[in-house]
Amino acid sequence: MNEETLLRRITKDSNIMLGKPVIKGTRLTVELIVEKLAYGATYRDLKEDYPFIAEEDIRSALLYAAKCLSREEIYAA
């Protein structure tokens, strides 16, 4: 699956989760997925907790987060 296809799985709508990026068709935020993975959850854990998501949804959340971070500006101290 290419980058464009993965990123289409993420959506933002001011009426859903206060406009935070979510998996399309759900209220599951990118933030929550990335945080759970950071604390050690596996893809399997996420799929058990949220049976409506696919592995591609998890990968799309990670890609979206990486793309957001790549746009951050770094200032010298």
Sequence and secondary structure as in RCSB ss.txt:
>XXXX:A:sequence
MNEETLLRRITKDSNIMLGKPVIKGTRLTVELIVEKLAYGATYRDLKEDYPFIAEEDIRSALLYAAKCLSREEIY
AA
>XXXX:A:secstr
  HHHHHTTEE  TTSGGG  EETTS  BHHHHHHHHHTT  HHHHHHH TT  HHHHHHHHHHHHHHHHT    
  
